[in-house]
Amino acid sequence: MKRTFIKFMIAGAALLSAGMTEAGNPDRIGQSGANQLVMNPWARTAGWGWAGVAGVQGLEATYMNIGGLAHLDKTQIMFSNTNWLVGSGVSINSFGIAQSIGSEGVLGLSVMTTSMGEIEITTTEQPEGGLGTINPRLINMGIAYAKRFTESISGGVLVRIHSESIPNAGAQGVAIDAGIRYTETSDKSDKLKKDDIKFGISLKNVGPDVQYSGDGLGFKAINPSNDNEQTLLFRSQRYGLPTLINIGASYDFRLDATKETFSHRMTPALTFTSNAFSRNQLTAGLEYGFKELFSIRAGYAYEDGGLDYADRTSAFTGLAAGFSLDLPLSKDNDNGSFGIDYAFRHSNPFSGSHSIGVRLDLK
């Protein structure tokens, strides 16, 4: 069964990669909306980009691959703050809680709010402002369920409500994520320990097109037939969601695997991302962990034209790095742990993005 599933995953990844290599249509770049749906708010996974799709677990799987949410022992609570593209005035706060229910299932809730800073209100009559300010807000709220179907296979679904608003206009919609994760659980030799090989496939942001509405789309005009002033309403264009598919794999090298317990782990990971409204990416990452107490990671996301400033379609250059520190709540580590995560993503222009988060894992 497990060998068959591995072959299926490899074959599926190869076919999808071949079929979707051209899916990043350059003619559609910039035509999607609700792009906060592809902004990673979590500090741990942001440190190596999409590379963590295969091995992610816990609450951060609500962004990367919901199938990884099932790999949670009991309870996890997380908070993260991101200074997005330093100099732009954009900040992101995210909060999540997940709880195992029964022996195999996990239920999760996540909330992400994005503040764009204060923007001066201007009109055609007063282009210099003086009318006050507005603070546009973007809110995503998701509820997810993941389950271990077998010891090796887990999957999940997430339903996310997203909202964008200013005082007199806004748009709301629904997006659905789905994901599956496979973990090789058999010991083949003294050097290949349990759970070393992981594969993951995730589908993100599938949902109906969205349209803005509100009084802000209205304007007053004189009806030439009777000289009466009337309020007319513009009808905004609908926009699609930034749908994408991730196919990833990772392998844990136990650098001291001959021992009953290991202290050093090195994990290379690779993910192919097919974007519907932007260029496709290939992300490679590497993570080192020491006794699951400290880990450091880095990643690079390559896309066509990404190395040329004139041809790039994103402020991010592809480089990301971060670290995590996990402190046990008791000497025997039976009560869980408290974690601190940090990530940096390089960008040009702007001065990169910084994320810092805290985690509480209870057993």
C-alpha positions in Angstrom: 0.0 0.0 0.0 2.7 2.5 1.0 4.9 1.7 -1.9 2.0 2.1 -4.3 1.1 5.4 -2.8 4.7 6.7 -3.1 4.7 5.7 -6.8 1.3 7.4 -7.2 2.6 10.6 -5.6 5.8 10.7 -7.7 3.8 10.0 -10.9 1.2 12.6 -10.0 3.8 15.2 -9.2 5.6 14.5 -12.5 2.4 14.7 -14.6 1.1 17.9 -12.8 4.5 19.5 -13.1 4.7 18.8 -16.8 1.1 19.8 -17.4 1.3 23.0 -15.4 4.7 24.3 -16.4 2.9 26.8 -18.7 0.1 27.5 -16.2 1.8 30.7 -15.0 0.4 32.7 -17.9 2.3 36.0 -18.1 -0.8 37.6 -19.7 -2.8 37.1 -16.5 -0.2 38.5 -14.1 -1.8 41.1 -11.8 -5.4 40.2 -12.7 -6.3 38.4 -9.5 -7.6 40.0 -6.3 -7.6 39.1 -2.7 -3.8 38.6 -2.8 -3.6 38.6 1.0 -4.5 35.0 0.5 -1.0 34.3 -0.7 0.8 36.3 2.1 2.2 33.9 4.6 1.5 35.3 8.1 3.4 32.5 10.0 7.0 33.1 11.0 8.3 29.5 11.0 7.3 28.5 7.5 8.0 31.9 6.0 11.7 31.3 6.7 12.0 29.0 3.7 9.0 29.9 1.6 6.9 27.2 -0.1 9.7 24.6 0.5 7.9 23.4 3.7 4.8 22.1 1.9 5.7 18.4 2.5 6.8 18.5 6.1 4.7 21.3 7.6 2.5 20.4 10.6 0.3 22.1 13.2 -1.4 25.4 12.7 1.1 26.7 10.1 -0.4 24.0 7.8 -3.5 26.1 7.5 -1.4 28.2 5.1 1.0 25.7 3.5 -0.7 22.3 3.3 -3.8 21.6 5.4 -3.0 17.9 5.4 -0.2 18.7 7.9 -2.6 20.0 10.5 -3.5 16.3 11.3 0.1 15.9 12.8 -0.7 17.7 16.0 -0.6 15.9 19.4 -3.2 17.8 21.3 -3.4 21.6 21.5 -1.5 24.4 19.8 -1.9 28.2 20.1 0.0 30.6 17.9 0.4 34.4 17.3 2.6 36.1 14.7 3.3 39.6 13.7 4.8 40.6 10.3 6.2 43.9 9.2 5.4 43.4 5.5 7.7 45.1 3.0 9.4 47.5 5.4 8.6 51.0 4.3 5.2 50.3 2.9 3.4 50.7 6.2 1.7 47.3 5.9 1.5 45.1 9.0 0.0 41.6 9.5 -1.2 40.0 12.7 -2.3 36.4 12.8 -3.7 34.2 15.5 -4.6 30.5 15.5 -5.7 27.7 17.7 -5.9 24.0 16.9 -7.2 21.1 19.0 -7.1 17.3 18.4 -10.5 15.7 18.5 -10.7 12.0 18.9 -7.7 9.9 18.0 -7.1 10.9 14.4 -8.8 14.3 13.7 -7.7 17.9 14.3 -9.9 21.1 14.2 -8.2 24.4 13.6 -9.2 28.1 13.5 -7.0 30.9 12.2 -7.5 34.6 11.8 -5.3 37.0 9.9 -5.7 40.8 9.8 -3.7 43.1 7.5 -3.5 46.9 8.1 -2.4 49.1 5.3 -1.7 52.2 7.5 -3.5 55.5 7.3 -4.2 56.9 3.8 -5.2 60.5 3.2 -8.7 61.0 1.8 -8.8 63.0 -1.4 -11.5 64.0 -3.8 -11.6 65.7 -7.2 -12.7 68.9 -5.4 -10.0 68.5 -2.7 -7.0 66.7 -4.3 -4.7 67.9 -1.5 -6.7 66.1 1.2 -7.7 67.6 4.5 -10.7 65.4 4.8 -9.2 62.9 7.2 -7.7 59.5 6.7 -8.9 55.9 6.2 -7.3 52.7 7.3 -8.1 49.9 4.8 -8.2 46.4 6.4 -8.0 42.9 5.0 -9.3 40.1 7.1 -9.1 36.3 6.5 -10.7 33.8 8.9 -10.4 30.1 8.3 -11.8 27.0 9.9 -10.1 23.7 9.0 -10.4 20.0 9.7 -7.7 17.4 9.0 -7.5 13.7 9.7 -5.0 10.9 9.6 -6.6 8.2 7.3 -3.7 5.8 7.9 -0.4 6.0 9.7 1.1 7.3 6.5 -1.6 9.4 4.9 -3.3 12.5 6.2 -5.5 15.1 4.5 -7.6 18.1 5.2 -9.9 20.9 4.0 -10.1 24.5 5.0 -12.8 27.0 4.3 -11.6 30.6 4.5 -13.8 33.8 4.5 -11.8 36.8 3.2 -12.8 40.5 3.4 -11.4 43.8 2.1 -13.0 47.0 3.2 -12.8 50.8 3.6 -15.6 52.8 5.2 -17.7 53.1 2.1 -16.8 50.1 0.0 -15.8 46.5 0.4 -15.7 42.9 -1.0 -16.2 39.6 0.7 -15.7 36.0 -0.5 -15.0 32.4 0.3 -11.9 30.4 -0.6 -11.3 26.7 -0.1 -8.0 24.9 0.5 -7.3 21.2 0.3 -4.2 19.2 0.9 -2.8 15.7 1.4 0.5 14.6 3.0 2.2 11.2 2.8 4.9 10.1 5.3 7.0 7.0 4.9 6.8 5.2 8.3 8.8 2.0 7.7 12.3 1.5 9.0 14.3 0.2 6.0 17.8 0.3 7.6 19.7 1.6 10.6 20.2 4.9 8.9 16.7 5.4 7.6 14.5 6.2 10.6 10.8 6.6 10.8 9.0 9.6 9.2 12.1 10.7 7.2 10.4 10.8 3.7 7.5 13.2 3.1 5.4 14.2 0.1 2.7 16.8 0.0 0.2 18.3 -2.5 -1.9 21.3 -1.7 -4.5 23.2 -3.6 -5.2 26.8 -2.4 -7.7 29.6 -2.9 -10.4 27.9 -4.9 -13.6 29.9 -4.9 -16.1 32.1 -6.7 -15.1 35.5 -8.3 -15.5 38.5 -6.0 -16.9 42.0 -6.7 -16.7 45.3 -4.8 -19.8 47.0 -3.7 -20.8 50.0 -1.5 -21.6 53.7 -1.5 -18.1 54.5 -2.5 -18.8 53.3 -6.0 -21.6 55.9 -6.4 -21.4 59.4 -7.8 -23.7 62.3 -8.3 -24.6 63.6 -11.8 -27.2 65.9 -13.4 -29.8 64.3 -15.5 -29.8 66.4 -18.7 -33.5 65.5 -19.4 -34.8 67.2 -16.3 -31.8 68.9 -14.7 -32.3 66.8 -11.5 -29.3 65.6 -9.5 -29.2 61.8 -9.4 -26.9 59.3 -7.7 -25.5 56.7 -10.0 -23.6 53.6 -9.1 -20.6 52.1 -10.9 -20.6 48.3 -11.2 -17.1 47.1 -10.4 -15.4 44.3 -12.4 -15.3 40.9 -10.8 -11.9 39.4 -10.1 -10.6 35.9 -9.5 -8.8 34.5 -6.6 -5.0 33.7 -6.7 -5.4 30.0 -7.1 -2.3 27.8 -6.9 -1.1 24.2 -6.6 1.9 23.1 -4.6 3.8 19.8 -5.0 6.5 19.2 -2.5 8.9 16.6 -1.1 11.4 16.6 1.8 13.8 14.2 3.4 15.2 14.2 7.0 18.8 13.2 7.2 19.5 12.0 10.8 23.2 12.9 11.1 23.6 10.6 14.1 20.9 8.1 13.1 22.8 5.1 14.5 21.8 6.1 18.0 18.5 5.3 19.6 17.8 9.0 19.9 19.2 11.6 17.5 20.5 15.1 18.1 21.2 16.5 14.6 18.8 16.7 11.7 19.3 18.1 8.2 16.2 18.5 5.9 16.4 19.5 2.3 13.0 20.2 0.7 11.8 21.1 -2.8 8.4 22.4 -3.9 6.9 23.3 -7.3 4.2 26.0 -7.3 1.8 26.4 -10.2 0.2 29.9 -10.1 -2.9 30.7 -12.0 -2.3 34.5 -12.0 1.5 34.8 -11.7 4.6 33.0 -12.7 5.3 29.5 -11.5 8.0 29.0 -8.9 10.4 26.3 -7.8 11.4 26.7 -4.2 14.4 24.9 -2.6 15.0 25.0 1.2 17.3 23.5 3.8 16.7 23.2 7.6 19.0 22.2 10.4 17.5 21.1 13.7 19.3 20.3 17.0 17.3 18.0 19.4 14.1 19.6 18.1 15.1 22.5 20.5 16.6 24.8 17.9 16.3 25.0 14.2 17.6 27.3 11.4 16.4 27.3 7.9 16.8 29.1 4.5 15.1 28.9 1.2 15.1 30.4 -2.3 12.2 30.7 -4.7 13.1 30.7 -8.4 10.8 32.0 -11.1 11.4 33.0 -14.7 12.7 36.6 -14.8 13.1 36.7 -11.0 16.8 37.4 -11.2 16.3 40.5 -13.5 15.0 43.6 -11.7 13.4 44.9 -15.0 11.5 41.6 -15.6 10.5 40.7 -12.0 6.8 40.8 -11.2 7.3 40.6 -7.4 9.1 42.8 -4.9 10.5 39.6 -3.3 13.9 38.4 -4.7 13.3 34.8 -3.6 15.6 34.7 -0.6 14.2 33.8 2.8 15.7 32.7 6.1 14.7 32.1 9.7 15.1 30.2 13.0 13.1 28.7 15.8 13.7 28.1 19.5 11.6 25.6 21.4 11.7 25.5 25.2 10.0 22.6 27.1 7.5 23.5 29.7 8.8 20.8 32.1 12.1 18.8 32.5 10.6 15.6 31.1 8.9 17.6 28.2 5.6 15.9 29.0 3.6 19.1 29.3 4.5 20.6 25.9 6.7 23.5 24.8 6.9 27.2 24.2 8.4 28.3 20.9 9.7 31.5 19.3 10.0 31.8 15.5 11.6 34.5 13.3 11.8 34.9 9.5 13.2 37.4 7.0 12.3 37.7 3.4 14.5 39.8 1.1 12.8 42.3 -1.3 13.8 44.9 -3.7 12.5 47.6 -3.5 11.6 48.0 0.2 13.6 46.6 3.0 12.3 43.1 3.2 9.7 41.5 5.5 10.2 40.5 9.1 8.0 38.0 10.9 8.1 37.0 14.6 5.8 34.6 16.3 5.2 32.6 19.4 3.8 29.1 19.8 2.4 27.2 22.8 2.1 23.4 22.4 0.3 21.6 25.1 0.2 17.8 25.5 
